[in-house]
Amino acid sequence: MSDVQEQRTHLRWVGGESGHRSFFGGTHSKSRIIGIAIFVIGGMVGMILGGGIPLLIAALVGVGLTMLVTQRTHNGTIQERRRKRSRWAARKRLGTNVFVPYNVAGWDQIQSAAGSADKAERRAAEVASRQMRANPDGSDGMGWLQYGSNMPGIAWHAPVGEQPYLSVAFSVSGQLRGMETAGALNRAATSWGKFLAHRAAPVSLIRDVQTLTRVLPPDTAKHDIWYNSKREARPVGADDSSLALWDAQQLSYAEVRRRAAADAMVQRHFVVLSWPLSPLFVESAAKYGPGRDGWRALMAEQIEASLHGLREARMGQVNYLTARQTAAVIMHQQNPSIPIDLRSAKHITPLSVGIGAHDEYSAHVVDGGYDPTVLADGDAIEAAPAVTWWHRTAAIHGEDLASAGRSPLWTLDLMIGRELGFIRSASFHMHLVPAAQAKAAARQDVVRDAAGLYAQKKKGVIVSDESEGLLSAAERRRRDLAAGSHHHGVSWIGYVTITAPTREDLAQASRRLESVCDTGLGVDRLDWQDSFQGAASGTTWPIGRGLRPDNTTTATRLMNTLAGRGDKEALS
């Protein structure tokens, strides 16, 4: 019996809930809770002050409207759709739906026009100043702590309204290569779980982990280089029949490469680690040296430990990305015509990763791109033909994922599905939560869900499937975090960006992605990030964007305060 069990793939229950319950129980949105609370409290106060029955009726109508506009459907809530339309109208009015990469000459012209006596010209200059930005929306507030050659690229992020952090991207070849047994799959999943658990401990400086898979057509450049080094030179002075035979051989091999690459897709895998610039990080770096030198010294040790940890997690060949390599990946994701490994070109620079683009309501359109692969040696980049690529990003939330037992291969249809023949990037972001904090949240969720279920049974009403599902999920989390399990908590979200050359192809790709996610992955609803698709594209770039800021509980903040920053005299 044990031999049979060892051959089976372990299943983990994923989906059905979005995380910690609110004070009022359940996983309802804050808007619904606040709206209902305002009308209920307002109605009670009004009745006390003598408002009478009309005020009570008005409060009940307000509660009903709040429930209506915040009710989840397969197309989201009315409130969400209204918010998206308002955001899109504001972006078009301000002109921020267009991105123009910053350049000194263009900025000087805008500043000159801003001082014009013509009101229309000043208005146009004001809009143009909002459109010209140093970074695209997907990497707003991004700079570099370290971007030299032959060294890890350490990106420094300071997004508006979020805690600054550092990120480093690593390229990995993946855990599974070819045919693998169920035992090997389970060992690989366990190794990855241990890697995450070790980084979730309170003493760890890493808090966010992003896994990124880029699915794209194969690049035959390496085959071309190999063939050019092995082929015979064109015969000099040969007769026409020999030359015709030589030409036929070249055409034959070109046909082999074309057929091998047709309708084929390959995967490139990356792992991105993020270090929040917390007081703990600053205190730790101060022991390595003054100022930014201490930061770099600390990060050098952290990166080396991460390389070792990823290799122990069976991630195959693991290497850090330099700043130029990271920039090349970002530019490739905006313009797939640029090969992902084209990092030696002069136009690939870490200080400018944006390509001219504009947003439509449901698409991020990169129309400032070019195809450098058709250029010969010595040709100017301006001679490259212009290309346009359309992108659309959707989020995968926990509450939109059907609760079921899933193997480590549950996303396989998304990665290598035969129905998905278009370019795409799939990224999952994980915020690591220390065990004590996750255990306290799970315990509270079990108590609140059990109380809600008991109240429904006591009233004699039919128990809702949602209540039973939430209680079951909370109990599983509590069991996973039992003492001695060495498990930690995590909050996660997934993103998928699809890419197509035309609007029609993008629309078709959207429908096919929804179908595959529904039938293959059990995703009941894809949350398309419409009205801000340009910023949403950054969630699938190797820069660690896409997680909400961490909302710690009062008890957690108190424990962190009691823990302090450590002794300055200590060695570590």
Helices and strands as residue ranges (DSSP letters): H 2-6, E 12-14, H 30-48, H 52-69, H 78-94, E 98-101, H 104-114, H 119-131, E 132-133, G 137-139, E 142-146, E 154-157, E 165-172, H 182-200, E 208-216, H 221-230, H 240-261, E 266-276, H 279-286, H 291-312, E 318-320, H 323-334, E 357-360, E 363-370, G 372-374, G 381-383, E 386-396, G 398-400, E 404-406, H 412-416, E 423-433, H 435-459, H 465-480, E 489-500, H 503-516, I 517-521, E 527-528, H 533-537, G 538-540, H 554-563
